[in-house]
Amino acid sequence: MDYGLTDDQRAIQRLARDFAQDIVAPLADSLDSDGVFRRDLFERAASLGLASVPLSADWGGGGADYLTYLLVIEALAQASMAVAGPISVHTLCQFPIAAYGTDDQRRAILPKMATGEWLAAFALTEPNAGSDTAALETSASKVDGGYLLNGTKVFITNGGDAEITIVMARTSPEGGKGITAFLVPKDTAGFGIGKKERTLGNRGTSTRELIFTDCFVPDSARLGPEGAGQRVALSALAKGRVSVAAGSVGVAQAAIDHACRHLKQRKQFGQRLAEFQGLQFMVADMATQTEAARALVYATGRMIDAGQSAVTEASMAKLFATDMAMKVTTDAVQLFGGYGFSEEYPVARLFRDAKGAQIYEGTNQIQRVLIARDFLGKD
Ligand SMILES: Cc1cc2nc3c(=O)[nH]c(=O)nc-3n(C[C@H](O)[C@H](O)[C@H](O)COP(=O)(O)OP(=O)(O)OC[C@H]3O[C@@H](n4cnc5c(N)ncnc54)[C@H](O)[C@@H]3O)c2cc1C
């Protein structure tokens, strides 16, 4: 389907596809089975400008529109979530720094993020505060010249590998209004790296626990005003959710491509599986659902590029595309039969990676809560 992309958008999409298919795709299964974040692949993507696509050129970024960034994430995820996931989180961190950072903070951090010299992480989730982010307990107590951070974050993508982490911490007891964002460099005393999660999918990424013990950060590390943490987080997550949706479109497309190849090759009952109409109809539904999600993702990207808030649409895109990818990858496993259940074939990996996207950056139940609230109000 032609989405009326501009020449510039097509050129960057081609660059991302070439990198994804030539460099990443041949490694996809080993990235998954090794379960180790490959910093070199991140740096290689960054050297092509793929780790800062929508960041302003003033800060070393590509200065491209948001839709272009979504095309890049879709292309990378089609090859491997082990590369798309870290870049998606890294880029997500650029939005609040650009929007809420002081000039000093932007100058010190964003150009290094653009080149890939620095990787970033976003630390919101805690053991007792997952969906209910306003309940977070990590404290930032005011002391002379700065704050002392104490608490634990869990499931942090790029955690431990990132040179800079945006940490959400409590500066006052007033629920969501008492949260403040901080920029914490990796080598800060009292900033400990905890265990790496053994996850079902996204295995080539680091998803770690971060532990803060009397971790002193100066006043200059505060990102935005005290109490603005929820706004800072939302400025990252609202856009980030569309990128999760774009990644899910890429994962679903990869599942369809693998399934079609298999159906054309494998024979049963004296004919190719592709000749069974029941299986043809499954492929038709998978392709239609993927295209519908792609259209919603691109439309949401265009709303963001037009300066519209698109917060509800971002939730819709995330909800629809990630549920779609779960269904499409489940069907792809079915089309492969026993081979789909085997880790020797890529659809098992795609199925596991699709599941994670229904959970991170706000579960799909929470997206439904947000969408319904927009239509029905809070009560
Ligand atoms: C691979 C991966 C990477 C991640 N990366 C990051 C990261 O980089 N940074 C970060 O901060 N976090 C990250 N997370 C954490 C993620 O955002 C949380 O797991 C998610 O928000 C859900 O929180 P929880 O796990 O505590 O589940 P819970 O909040 O305990 O939810 C459990 C279940 O209850 C449902 N539920 C909760 N509240 C409601 C409600 N009001 N109505 C209906 N249903 C509800 C949920 O949808 C879910 O099904 C990551 C998670 C994963 C799996």
The ligand as an ORCA input file, in Angstrom:
! r2SCAN-3c Opt
* xyz 0 1
  C      10.428     -6.358     28.377
  C       9.999     -5.244     29.291
  C      10.661     -4.026     29.230
  C      10.296     -2.987     30.094
  N      11.001     -1.806     30.050
  C      10.713     -0.833     30.951
  C      11.503      0.362     31.008
  O      12.419      0.561     30.212
  N      11.212      1.281     31.955
  C      10.199      1.114     32.858
  O       9.994      1.995     33.695
  N       9.441     -0.006     32.835
  C       9.675     -0.984     31.914
  N       8.925     -2.142     31.892
  C       7.886     -2.334     32.888
  C       6.476     -2.237     32.319
  O       6.193     -0.929     31.901
  C       5.506     -2.778     33.383
  O       5.745     -4.166     33.483
  C       4.071     -2.501     33.049
  O       3.784     -1.120     33.109
  C       3.095     -3.243     33.969
  O       3.437     -3.091     35.309
  P       3.554     -4.415     36.233
  O       4.449     -5.357     35.539
  O       3.896     -4.001     37.606
  O       2.094     -5.063     36.186
  P       0.853     -4.674     37.140
  O       0.659     -3.215     37.158
  O       1.001     -5.393     38.429
  O      -0.352     -5.320     36.327
  C      -0.719     -6.706     36.417
  C      -1.975     -6.912     35.586
  O      -3.043     -6.104     36.119
  C      -3.570     -5.276     35.097
  N      -4.015     -4.002     35.677
  C      -3.322     -3.191     36.512
  N      -4.045     -2.104     36.821
  C      -5.225     -2.220     36.141
  C      -6.402     -1.413     36.022
  N      -6.509     -0.223     36.633
  N      -7.420     -1.873     35.249
  C      -7.324     -3.038     34.579
  N      -6.229     -3.840     34.660
  C      -5.189     -3.432     35.416
  C      -2.416     -5.079     34.109
  O      -2.876     -4.714     32.830
  C      -1.788     -6.463     34.130
  O      -2.516     -7.307     33.276
  C       9.239     -3.172     31.014
  C       8.572     -4.414     31.061
  C       8.936     -5.439     30.220
  C       8.199     -6.744     30.297
*
